[in-house]
Every structure is written in C-alpha cells, then in structure tokens.
C-alpha cells in the first residue's frame, strides 16, 4: 500500500486531456501496374501529375 506522500505525488488522470490531429489521407492506384500508395494532405489544386512509386509511370490524377 502506498504511503500518503506517494499518493499525493501521483498525477490525477481525471484532469489530463487527450489531443487529436486530423489528416486527410488520399489513396492512389496506378493505371499501369495497378499497385496503390497513399499521400497525407494531398492538395489536388497544386499537383497535377504524380509518379507511381512502384513502376515510375508519370500520369495525371483523376477521381
């Protein structure tokens, strides 16, 4: 059993908070090799073409 001094030094977990971060994750599938990959926070207004990380095909992005 803990002594009174040990109990007073422990953190009160009821007052601690959790933190969250939001990430938009986009998934891509290659039109040539049919393999897939993901990019976090992809901005389709700034990037018009991508390279497939598996086969190297450079292609435009479409839905």
C-alpha positions in Angstrom: 0.0 0.0 0.0 1.3 3.5 -0.8 2.1 6.0 1.9 0.3 9.4 2.0 3.3 11.1 0.4 3.4 8.7 -2.5 -0.3 9.1 -3.2 0.0 12.9 -3.3 2.8 12.8 -5.9 0.9 10.8 -8.4 -0.9 12.6 -11.2 -4.7 12.9 -11.2 -5.6 11.3 -14.5 -9.1 12.7 -14.4 -7.6 16.2 -15.2 -5.4 15.1 -18.1 -6.7 15.6 -21.7 -6.2 13.7 -24.9 -5.1 15.5 -28.1 -6.1 14.8 -31.6 -4.7 15.8 -35.0 -6.7 15.4 -38.3 -5.1 14.3 -41.5 -6.7 13.9 -44.9 -5.3 10.8 -46.4 -5.6 10.2 -50.2 -5.1 6.8 -51.8 -3.9 6.4 -55.4 -3.8 3.4 -57.7 -1.5 3.2 -60.7 -3.2 2.9 -64.1 -0.2 0.8 -65.3 0.9 -1.6 -62.6 -2.4 -1.4 -60.5 -0.5 -1.0 -57.2 -1.5 1.6 -54.7 0.0 4.2 -52.4 -1.1 7.0 -50.0 -0.3 10.7 -49.6 -1.3 12.7 -46.5 -2.8 16.1 -47.0 -2.6 15.9 -50.8 -3.6 19.2 -52.5 -5.0 18.4 -56.0 -5.1 22.1 -56.9 -1.3 22.3 -56.7 -0.2 18.9 -58.0 -1.4 17.9 -61.5 0.8 14.9 -62.1 2.3 12.1 -60.0 4.9 9.4 -60.4 4.0 5.9 -59.4 6.4 4.9 -56.6 6.3 1.2 -57.8 6.7 1.4 -61.6 7.6 5.1 -62.2 4.7 5.9 -64.6 4.1 9.7 -64.7 0.4 10.4 -65.1 -2.3 13.0 -64.3 -4.6 12.4 -61.3 -8.3 11.8 -61.8 -11.1 10.6 -59.5 
